Amino acid sequence: MALLAFLLVGFGLSNTVPMLFNAVGNQQDMPSNLAISAMTTLGYTGILSGPALIGFISQWLSLSGAFLLIALLLAVAASARLVAR
């Protein structure tokens, strides 16, 4: 059942990166080659630093506390985006 759930999540998220590259390539704020490079750099930075940051935070709190803090920060970022519109 868990494998089926991972498969469905993979199918659902597999189009996210191509859509992001398309959106970044079509924006007009900066040249598309620089924008795609910046987006890729931020993505790799998140992939490399995310697990280490979660482990560092979970040493002080707990693993569930670290995930709760990340969920809270994501909610703040989403609400800031809504307020900025």
BELCORFEN-V12480 format. One record per residue. N is the residue number from 1. RES is the residue in one small letter. PHI is phi in radians with two decimals (999 if undefined). OMEGA is omega in degrees with one decimal (NA if undefined). NEAR is the number of other ideal C-beta (glycine too) atoms within 12 Angstrom. Layout:
N;RES;PHI;OMEGA;NEAR
N;RES;PHI;OMEGA;NEAR
This chain:
1;m;999;179.2;7
2;a;-1.15;178.5;8
3;l;-1.11;176.6;9
4;l;-1.12;178.4;10
5;a;-1.13;177.0;11
6;f;-1.10;177.8;12
7;l;-1.10;179.4;13
8;l;-1.16;176.7;13
9;v;-1.12;177.8;13
10;g;-1.08;177.0;13
11;f;-1.13;-178.6;12
12;g;-1.25;-176.3;11
13;l;-1.68;-174.0;14
14;s;-1.19;179.0;12
15;n;-1.67;-176.0;12
16;t;-1.19;-177.2;15
17;v;-1.12;176.4;16
18;p;-1.07;177.5;13
19;m;-1.17;177.3;14
20;l;-1.15;177.3;20
21;f;-1.07;177.9;21
22;n;-1.13;-179.7;16
23;a;-1.12;179.8;17
24;v;-1.21;179.0;26
25;g;-1.21;-177.8;22
26;n;-1.64;-179.5;14
27;q;-1.26;-173.8;17
28;q;-1.98;-176.0;10
29;d;-1.33;179.5;12
30;m;-2.55;178.7;15
31;p;-1.03;-172.9;13
32;s;-1.12;-179.9;18
33;n;-1.17;176.9;13
34;l;-1.26;-179.3;15
35;a;-1.17;179.2;22
36;i;-1.18;176.7;23
37;s;-1.11;179.2;17
38;a;-1.15;179.4;21
39;m;-1.13;178.9;24
40;t;-1.13;178.1;19
41;t;-1.10;177.7;16
42;l;-1.12;178.5;17
43;g;-1.12;178.7;19
44;y;-1.17;176.9;13
45;t;-1.10;178.0;14
46;g;-1.15;179.5;16
47;i;-1.14;-177.8;14
48;l;-1.40;-174.6;12
49;s;-1.63;-177.7;16
50;g;-1.04;179.7;18
51;p;-1.10;178.3;16
52;a;-1.17;179.1;15
53;l;-1.18;177.1;20
54;i;-1.09;178.0;24
55;g;-1.13;179.4;16
56;f;-1.13;178.7;15
57;i;-1.19;-177.2;23
58;s;-1.23;173.5;19
59;q;-1.20;179.4;13
60;w;-1.50;-179.5;13
61;l;-1.69;170.6;17
62;s;-2.69;-179.5;14
63;l;-1.12;178.0;17
64;s;-1.18;176.1;13
65;g;-1.15;178.1;16
66;a;-1.14;177.9;23
67;f;-1.16;176.9;20
68;l;-1.14;177.6;17
69;l;-1.10;178.3;21
70;i;-1.14;177.9;22
71;a;-1.11;177.3;15
72;l;-1.14;178.7;16
73;l;-1.14;176.1;17
74;l;-1.16;177.1;14
75;a;-1.16;176.5;14
76;v;-1.12;179.8;14
77;a;-1.14;178.7;14
78;a;-1.17;179.1;14
79;s;-1.24;175.8;13
80;a;-1.14;177.6;12
81;r;-1.16;178.3;11
82;l;-1.18;179.5;10
83;v;-1.22;-178.6;9
84;a;-1.20;179.0;8
85;r;-1.25;NA;7
